[in-house]
């Protein structure tokens, strides 16, 4: 188990890294090709076109990226969002460990899964 000093130092490092993130976008960037039919010839593929896809309100929505400069910025923004998510998950873990040390585990029973069984829930 880590000491509270090590955990608090890591918490501060995580907060500093999160603070460095200045832009971010949710979603993924996908390549899209369009099949174009031509008279008397085989259809051809046009593209790639880049689309930012993400879930909003239970539906997938897409936004086409207009040029290469915007694509590069958007790729960095999507990476920043992934980094933010990873840092946030680690922050929660560190905070739970700090809380466990400070509270000495007195809030939650020491049973691993916390589920009650028929054996210990009978009415007397």
C-alpha positions in Angstrom: 0.0 0.0 0.0 1.3 3.5 -0.9 1.7 6.1 1.8 -0.7 9.0 1.9 2.2 11.4 1.1 2.9 9.5 -2.2 -0.8 9.4 -3.1 -1.3 13.2 -2.4 1.8 13.9 -4.5 0.4 11.9 -7.4 -3.0 13.7 -7.0 -1.3 17.0 -7.4 0.6 15.7 -10.5 -2.6 14.5 -12.0 -4.3 17.8 -11.4 -1.4 19.7 -13.0 -1.5 17.4 -16.1 -5.3 17.9 -16.4 -4.8 21.7 -16.1 -2.4 21.6 -19.1 -5.1 20.4 -21.4 -6.5 23.5 -23.1 -8.7 22.0 -25.8 -10.5 18.7 -26.3 -13.2 17.0 -28.4 -15.2 13.8 -27.7 -15.4 11.2 -30.5 -13.3 9.4 -33.1 -12.1 10.5 -36.5 -12.9 8.2 -39.3 -12.0 8.0 -43.0 -14.9 7.9 -45.3 -14.9 7.1 -49.0 -17.8 7.6 -51.4 -18.6 5.3 -54.3 -19.4 7.4 -57.4 -21.0 5.6 -60.3 -20.0 6.6 -63.9 -21.8 5.9 -67.1 -20.5 2.8 -68.8 -17.5 2.5 -66.3 -16.8 0.9 -63.0 -17.8 2.9 -60.0 -14.8 4.8 -58.4 -14.1 5.7 -54.9 -13.7 9.3 -53.9 -12.0 10.3 -50.7 -10.8 10.0 -48.1 -13.1 12.4 -46.3 -12.6 12.7 -42.6 -15.5 12.7 -40.2 -15.6 13.3 -36.4 -18.2 10.8 -35.0 -19.6 10.8 -31.5 -22.6 9.8 -29.5 -25.0 12.6 -28.5 -28.2 11.7 -26.7 -28.0 8.1 -27.7 -27.5 8.8 -31.4 -24.3 8.8 -33.4 -23.7 12.1 -35.1 -20.9 13.0 -37.5 -19.2 16.2 -38.5 -17.1 16.4 -41.7 -13.7 17.9 -41.4 -13.1 20.5 -44.1 -9.3 20.7 -44.5 -6.0 19.2 -43.4 -5.2 22.0 -41.0 -8.5 21.5 -39.1 -7.9 17.7 -39.2 -4.6 18.0 -37.4 -6.1 20.2 -34.7 -9.0 18.0 -34.3 -6.8 14.9 -34.0 -4.9 16.6 -31.2 -8.2 17.6 -29.5 -9.5 14.0 -29.6 -6.2 12.8 -28.2 -6.5 15.4 -25.4 -9.9 14.1 -24.6 -8.6 10.5 -24.3 -5.7 11.7 -22.1 -8.2 13.6 -19.9 -10.3 10.4 -19.5 -7.2 8.4 -18.5 -6.1 11.0 -16.1 -9.6 11.3 -14.6 -9.8 7.6 -14.0 -6.4 7.5 -12.3 -7.5 10.6 -10.2 -10.6 8.7 -9.0 -8.4 5.7 -8.0 -5.9 7.9 -6.1 -8.7 9.7 -4.3 -10.3 6.5 -3.3 -7.0 5.2 -1.9 -6.5 8.5 0.0 -10.0 8.3 1.4 -9.5 4.6 2.5 -6.4 5.7 4.4 -8.0 8.7 6.0 -11.1 6.8 6.9 -9.3 3.6 7.8 -11.9 1.6 5.9 -14.5 2.4 8.6 -17.3 3.4 6.2 -17.6 0.1 4.2 -17.6 -3.4 5.7 -14.5 -5.4 5.2 -16.3 -8.1 3.1 -14.9 -8.2 -0.4 -18.1 -8.0 -2.4 -20.4 -6.3 0.1 -23.3 -8.5 -0.8 -25.4 -10.0 1.9 -26.2 -13.6 2.1 -29.3 -15.4 3.3 -27.3 -16.8 6.2 -26.6 -13.3 7.7 -29.9 -11.7 6.8 -32.4 -13.9 8.6 -35.0 -12.2 10.8 -34.9 -13.1 14.5 
